[in-house]
Amino acid sequence: MGDSINFGKRLTEARNAMQLTREELAEKISLSSRTLKLYEHGERYPTVRIAERIADALGVTVAALTGEEGEIIERAREMYGSKGVREISDLLGEVSGLFAG
């Protein structure tokens, strides 16, 4: 996965985009706001299971939070052109749906 500082920045941006306070998100995912703060500041990194809960609550993929989604899409663009990017984007959405809930 991407590094914890970038994860934290993406987590904060996604939380702000959903207009949630740290406390509101923490409550939604049954986590302490202190732990969420540590994730946002890059001082700790969540388990895969917790990252999935966070992503689900924010309506994004875990790959988007870790920065891997952009890397995958860029590689698809280089290898397959714009059609490949659409197919990879669709696939990422389907795969993340398998792990939600």
Contacts in CASP RR format, 6 or more apart in sequence:
PFRMAT RR
TARGET T0000
AUTHOR 0000-0000-0000
METHOD contacts of the structure
MODEL  1
MGDSINFGKRLTEARNAMQLTREELAEKISLSSRTLKLYEHGERYPTVRI
AERIADALGVTVAALTGEEGEIIERAREMYGSKGVREISDLLGEVSGLFA
G
1 7 0 8 1.000
1 45 0 8 1.000
1 66 0 8 1.000
1 68 0 8 1.000
2 66 0 8 1.000
2 67 0 8 1.000
2 68 0 8 1.000
4 39 0 8 1.000
4 42 0 8 1.000
4 43 0 8 1.000
4 44 0 8 1.000
4 45 0 8 1.000
5 42 0 8 1.000
6 66 0 8 1.000
6 67 0 8 1.000
7 39 0 8 1.000
7 42 0 8 1.000
7 45 0 8 1.000
7 65 0 8 1.000
7 66 0 8 1.000
7 67 0 8 1.000
8 39 0 8 1.000
8 40 0 8 1.000
8 41 0 8 1.000
8 42 0 8 1.000
8 65 0 8 1.000
9 40 0 8 1.000
10 64 0 8 1.000
10 65 0 8 1.000
10 66 0 8 1.000
10 67 0 8 1.000
11 36 0 8 1.000
11 39 0 8 1.000
11 40 0 8 1.000
11 54 0 8 1.000
11 58 0 8 1.000
11 65 0 8 1.000
12 40 0 8 1.000
14 58 0 8 1.000
14 59 0 8 1.000
14 60 0 8 1.000
14 64 0 8 1.000
14 65 0 8 1.000
15 22 0 8 1.000
15 25 0 8 1.000
15 40 0 8 1.000
15 58 0 8 1.000
17 58 0 8 1.000
18 25 0 8 1.000
18 58 0 8 1.000
18 59 0 8 1.000
20 28 0 8 1.000
20 58 0 8 1.000
22 33 0 8 1.000
22 36 0 8 1.000
22 37 0 8 1.000
22 40 0 8 1.000
23 33 0 8 1.000
25 36 0 8 1.000
25 54 0 8 1.000
25 57 0 8 1.000
25 58 0 8 1.000
26 32 0 8 1.000
26 33 0 8 1.000
26 35 0 8 1.000
26 36 0 8 1.000
28 57 0 8 1.000
29 50 0 8 1.000
29 53 0 8 1.000
29 54 0 8 1.000
29 57 0 8 1.000
30 53 0 8 1.000
31 50 0 8 1.000
31 53 0 8 1.000
35 44 0 8 1.000
38 44 0 8 1.000
39 45 0 8 1.000
39 46 0 8 1.000
39 54 0 8 1.000
46 54 0 8 1.000
48 62 0 8 1.000
51 62 0 8 1.000
51 65 0 8 1.000
51 66 0 8 1.000
52 62 0 8 1.000
52 99 0 8 1.000
52 100 0 8 1.000
52 101 0 8 1.000
54 65 0 8 1.000
55 61 0 8 1.000
55 62 0 8 1.000
55 64 0 8 1.000
55 65 0 8 1.000
55 96 0 8 1.000
55 100 0 8 1.000
56 100 0 8 1.000
56 101 0 8 1.000
58 65 0 8 1.000
61 69 0 8 1.000
61 92 0 8 1.000
61 93 0 8 1.000
61 96 0 8 1.000
62 96 0 8 1.000
62 99 0 8 1.000
63 69 0 8 1.000
63 70 0 8 1.000
63 72 0 8 1.000
63 92 0 8 1.000
63 96 0 8 1.000
64 70 0 8 1.000
69 92 0 8 1.000
72 88 0 8 1.000
72 92 0 8 1.000
73 85 0 8 1.000
73 88 0 8 1.000
73 89 0 8 1.000
73 92 0 8 1.000
76 84 0 8 1.000
76 85 0 8 1.000
76 87 0 8 1.000
76 88 0 8 1.000
77 84 0 8 1.000
77 85 0 8 1.000
80 87 0 8 1.000
80 88 0 8 1.000
END
